[in-house]
Amino acid sequence: MAYRLFEGKDHASIYQKYRFTPPAGLKDIIIQYLDKKKGQPHELAVDLGCGTGQNSRLLAPHFKEVVGLDISECQVEEARAVPGHPNITYRKGTAEELPFSDGSVDLLTAASAAHWFDQSRFLAEAARVLKPRGCMALLGFSDYNTKPTYQNCGDRLKNIYEEVKQALQPYMSNPVAVADGKLDPLYSAIPFPDKERIDCFQAKSLISVRHLVGFMQSWSMFQAYALKDPKGAEELLSNTERRSPAHTNSDI
């Protein structure tokens, strides 16, 4: 089943502006793993569900070619608009029908996207397109241990964040619940015997309160709410920002 929750132009713009880039340290672990399993050269990386290209751009310095693939043309257009990476190509497409020949891909990645894939079809395609000793890296995002801090306002920010999540809970799709469960069913189904897992990789970012509100606005469950009740969704955002500390930056 193909989920189409990120296709609007406005949503793609929000996604590009407010989504977090995967930590560079996590990218380094992936490259080191690929070096160990396959070795040089690193020719082709394919970033599945690439969105607006945050993860694709991290990979660019390490590969001759990077292809970002996403089901949303609007997301792909936003990714193409970011300059400075001539070895990246963005295409519209799905993880279940990969436009690559057998044994042609060094690395397959998916950052906060694999929970949307049809599990069996995706894994069959991954096994088909990967080179011998090629690698696959599936990244997820968890905010269970999020600890916003700013002077003495950390608890207040945390409570506001959790209240927004609770308000949006009725609009959470099953794939997002799978993602919150650390992709356990997908990891169990991966057929490669030497698979490895990192359960927790912590990162710290310095962002504005407005950026945090924008990040929440990029969630699929917020977008589902906005489709059903645009006025209510707008009020939720404005109330959240108004209740947040009136400071420029919060260390999160």
Buried (B, 14 or more C-beta within 10 A) or exposed (E): EEBEBBBBEEBBBBBBBBBBBBBEEBBEBBBEBBEEBBEEEBEBBBBBBBBBBBBBBBBBEBBEBBBBBBBBBBBBBBBBEBEEBEEBBBBBBBBBEBEBEEEBBBBBBBBBBBBBBBBEBBBBBBBBBBBEEBBBBBBBEEEEEEEBBBEEBBEBBBEBBEBBBEBBEEBBBEBBEBBBEBBEEBEEEBEEEEEEEEEEEEEEEEBBBEBBBBBBBBBBBBBBBBEEEEEEBEEBBEBBBEBBBEEEEBEB
